Amino acid sequence: MSAGDHLGHVSTVSAYPVLPAAERAEVFRRMARVLPEVAEMDAGRTVHLARRCEE
């Protein structure tokens, strides 16, 4: 995905919206500076299923 799309995706992580606007902008500016033009993203998921054992 493009660097801009990646930043858009990362911006949905709850840790970023709670930052003050100026600090959030600085974090994304720094990320944009080091991201390649196209970033690969592994969208794999691990799901754990818990079952209650009856005794």
Phi and psi in radians as a Rosetta constraint file:
Dihedral C 1 N 2 CA 2 C 2 CIRCULARHARMONIC -1.201 0.35
Dihedral N 2 CA 2 C 2 N 3 CIRCULARHARMONIC 2.779 0.35
Dihedral C 2 N 3 CA 3 C 3 CIRCULARHARMONIC -1.016 0.35
Dihedral N 3 CA 3 C 3 N 4 CIRCULARHARMONIC -0.703 0.35
Dihedral C 3 N 4 CA 4 C 4 CIRCULARHARMONIC -1.124 0.35
Dihedral N 4 CA 4 C 4 N 5 CIRCULARHARMONIC -0.732 0.35
Dihedral C 4 N 5 CA 5 C 5 CIRCULARHARMONIC -1.126 0.35
Dihedral N 5 CA 5 C 5 N 6 CIRCULARHARMONIC -0.686 0.35
Dihedral C 5 N 6 CA 6 C 6 CIRCULARHARMONIC -1.089 0.35
Dihedral N 6 CA 6 C 6 N 7 CIRCULARHARMONIC -0.790 0.35
Dihedral C 6 N 7 CA 7 C 7 CIRCULARHARMONIC -1.093 0.35
Dihedral N 7 CA 7 C 7 N 8 CIRCULARHARMONIC -0.667 0.35
Dihedral C 7 N 8 CA 8 C 8 CIRCULARHARMONIC -1.080 0.35
Dihedral N 8 CA 8 C 8 N 9 CIRCULARHARMONIC -0.726 0.35
Dihedral C 8 N 9 CA 9 C 9 CIRCULARHARMONIC -1.128 0.35
Dihedral N 9 CA 9 C 9 N 10 CIRCULARHARMONIC -0.833 0.35
Dihedral C 9 N 10 CA 10 C 10 CIRCULARHARMONIC -1.101 0.35
Dihedral N 10 CA 10 C 10 N 11 CIRCULARHARMONIC -0.560 0.35
Dihedral C 10 N 11 CA 11 C 11 CIRCULARHARMONIC -1.133 0.35
Dihedral N 11 CA 11 C 11 N 12 CIRCULARHARMONIC -0.245 0.35
Dihedral C 11 N 12 CA 12 C 12 CIRCULARHARMONIC -1.483 0.35
Dihedral N 12 CA 12 C 12 N 13 CIRCULARHARMONIC -0.175 0.35
Dihedral C 12 N 13 CA 13 C 13 CIRCULARHARMONIC -1.188 0.35
Dihedral N 13 CA 13 C 13 N 14 CIRCULARHARMONIC 2.273 0.35
Dihedral C 13 N 14 CA 14 C 14 CIRCULARHARMONIC -0.985 0.35
Dihedral N 14 CA 14 C 14 N 15 CIRCULARHARMONIC -0.406 0.35
Dihedral C 14 N 15 CA 15 C 15 CIRCULARHARMONIC -1.188 0.35
Dihedral N 15 CA 15 C 15 N 16 CIRCULARHARMONIC -0.445 0.35
Dihedral C 15 N 16 CA 16 C 16 CIRCULARHARMONIC -1.495 0.35
Dihedral N 16 CA 16 C 16 N 17 CIRCULARHARMONIC -0.787 0.35
Dihedral C 16 N 17 CA 17 C 17 CIRCULARHARMONIC -1.066 0.35
Dihedral N 17 CA 17 C 17 N 18 CIRCULARHARMONIC -0.410 0.35
Dihedral C 17 N 18 CA 18 C 18 CIRCULARHARMONIC -1.423 0.35
Dihedral N 18 CA 18 C 18 N 19 CIRCULARHARMONIC -0.167 0.35
Dihedral C 18 N 19 CA 19 C 19 CIRCULARHARMONIC -1.275 0.35
Dihedral N 19 CA 19 C 19 N 20 CIRCULARHARMONIC 2.622 0.35
Dihedral C 19 N 20 CA 20 C 20 CIRCULARHARMONIC -1.027 0.35
Dihedral N 20 CA 20 C 20 N 21 CIRCULARHARMONIC 2.568 0.35
Dihedral C 20 N 21 CA 21 C 21 CIRCULARHARMONIC -0.924 0.35
Dihedral N 21 CA 21 C 21 N 22 CIRCULARHARMONIC -0.780 0.35
Dihedral C 21 N 22 CA 22 C 22 CIRCULARHARMONIC -1.142 0.35
Dihedral N 22 CA 22 C 22 N 23 CIRCULARHARMONIC -0.718 0.35
Dihedral C 22 N 23 CA 23 C 23 CIRCULARHARMONIC -1.188 0.35
Dihedral N 23 CA 23 C 23 N 24 CIRCULARHARMONIC -0.720 0.35
Dihedral C 23 N 24 CA 24 C 24 CIRCULARHARMONIC -1.073 0.35
Dihedral N 24 CA 24 C 24 N 25 CIRCULARHARMONIC -0.762 0.35
Dihedral C 24 N 25 CA 25 C 25 CIRCULARHARMONIC -1.081 0.35
Dihedral N 25 CA 25 C 25 N 26 CIRCULARHARMONIC -0.697 0.35
Dihedral C 25 N 26 CA 26 C 26 CIRCULARHARMONIC -1.155 0.35
Dihedral N 26 CA 26 C 26 N 27 CIRCULARHARMONIC -0.726 0.35
Dihedral C 26 N 27 CA 27 C 27 CIRCULARHARMONIC -1.047 0.35
Dihedral N 27 CA 27 C 27 N 28 CIRCULARHARMONIC -0.820 0.35
Dihedral C 27 N 28 CA 28 C 28 CIRCULARHARMONIC -1.222 0.35
Dihedral N 28 CA 28 C 28 N 29 CIRCULARHARMONIC -0.558 0.35
Dihedral C 28 N 29 CA 29 C 29 CIRCULARHARMONIC -1.104 0.35
Dihedral N 29 CA 29 C 29 N 30 CIRCULARHARMONIC -0.754 0.35
Dihedral C 29 N 30 CA 30 C 30 CIRCULARHARMONIC -1.171 0.35
Dihedral N 30 CA 30 C 30 N 31 CIRCULARHARMONIC -0.710 0.35
Dihedral C 30 N 31 CA 31 C 31 CIRCULARHARMONIC -1.098 0.35
Dihedral N 31 CA 31 C 31 N 32 CIRCULARHARMONIC -0.767 0.35
Dihedral C 31 N 32 CA 32 C 32 CIRCULARHARMONIC -1.065 0.35
Dihedral N 32 CA 32 C 32 N 33 CIRCULARHARMONIC -0.575 0.35
Dihedral C 32 N 33 CA 33 C 33 CIRCULARHARMONIC -1.177 0.35
Dihedral N 33 CA 33 C 33 N 34 CIRCULARHARMONIC -0.541 0.35
Dihedral C 33 N 34 CA 34 C 34 CIRCULARHARMONIC -1.806 0.35
Dihedral N 34 CA 34 C 34 N 35 CIRCULARHARMONIC -0.205 0.35
Dihedral C 34 N 35 CA 35 C 35 CIRCULARHARMONIC -1.278 0.35
Dihedral N 35 CA 35 C 35 N 36 CIRCULARHARMONIC 2.478 0.35
Dihedral C 35 N 36 CA 36 C 36 CIRCULARHARMONIC -1.238 0.35
Dihedral N 36 CA 36 C 36 N 37 CIRCULARHARMONIC 2.903 0.35
Dihedral C 36 N 37 CA 37 C 37 CIRCULARHARMONIC -1.004 0.35
Dihedral N 37 CA 37 C 37 N 38 CIRCULARHARMONIC -0.673 0.35
Dihedral C 37 N 38 CA 38 C 38 CIRCULARHARMONIC -2.151 0.35
Dihedral N 38 CA 38 C 38 N 39 CIRCULARHARMONIC 2.192 0.35
Dihedral C 38 N 39 CA 39 C 39 CIRCULARHARMONIC -1.950 0.35
Dihedral N 39 CA 39 C 39 N 40 CIRCULARHARMONIC 2.375 0.35
Dihedral C 39 N 40 CA 40 C 40 CIRCULARHARMONIC -1.505 0.35
Dihedral N 40 CA 40 C 40 N 41 CIRCULARHARMONIC 2.540 0.35
Dihedral C 40 N 41 CA 41 C 41 CIRCULARHARMONIC -2.352 0.35
Dihedral N 41 CA 41 C 41 N 42 CIRCULARHARMONIC 2.225 0.35
Dihedral C 41 N 42 CA 42 C 42 CIRCULARHARMONIC -1.575 0.35
Dihedral N 42 CA 42 C 42 N 43 CIRCULARHARMONIC 1.936 0.35
Dihedral C 42 N 43 CA 43 C 43 CIRCULARHARMONIC -1.704 0.35
Dihedral N 43 CA 43 C 43 N 44 CIRCULARHARMONIC 0.358 0.35
Dihedral C 43 N 44 CA 44 C 44 CIRCULARHARMONIC -1.144 0.35
Dihedral N 44 CA 44 C 44 N 45 CIRCULARHARMONIC 2.620 0.35
Dihedral C 44 N 45 CA 45 C 45 CIRCULARHARMONIC -2.256 0.35
Dihedral N 45 CA 45 C 45 N 46 CIRCULARHARMONIC 2.555 0.35
Dihedral C 45 N 46 CA 46 C 46 CIRCULARHARMONIC -1.982 0.35
Dihedral N 46 CA 46 C 46 N 47 CIRCULARHARMONIC 2.246 0.35
Dihedral C 46 N 47 CA 47 C 47 CIRCULARHARMONIC -2.017 0.35
Dihedral N 47 CA 47 C 47 N 48 CIRCULARHARMONIC 2.295 0.35
Dihedral C 47 N 48 CA 48 C 48 CIRCULARHARMONIC -1.916 0.35
Dihedral N 48 CA 48 C 48 N 49 CIRCULARHARMONIC 2.305 0.35
Dihedral C 48 N 49 CA 49 C 49 CIRCULARHARMONIC -1.968 0.35
Dihedral N 49 CA 49 C 49 N 50 CIRCULARHARMONIC 2.090 0.35
Dihedral C 49 N 50 CA 50 C 50 CIRCULARHARMONIC -1.800 0.35
Dihedral N 50 CA 50 C 50 N 51 CIRCULARHARMONIC 2.468 0.35
Dihedral C 50 N 51 CA 51 C 51 CIRCULARHARMONIC -2.234 0.35
Dihedral N 51 CA 51 C 51 N 52 CIRCULARHARMONIC 2.429 0.35
Dihedral C 51 N 52 CA 52 C 52 CIRCULARHARMONIC -1.481 0.35
Dihedral N 52 CA 52 C 52 N 53 CIRCULARHARMONIC 2.242 0.35
Dihedral C 52 N 53 CA 53 C 53 CIRCULARHARMONIC -1.567 0.35
Dihedral N 53 CA 53 C 53 N 54 CIRCULARHARMONIC 2.263 0.35
Dihedral C 53 N 54 CA 54 C 54 CIRCULARHARMONIC -1.530 0.35
Dihedral N 54 CA 54 C 54 N 55 CIRCULARHARMONIC 2.304 0.35
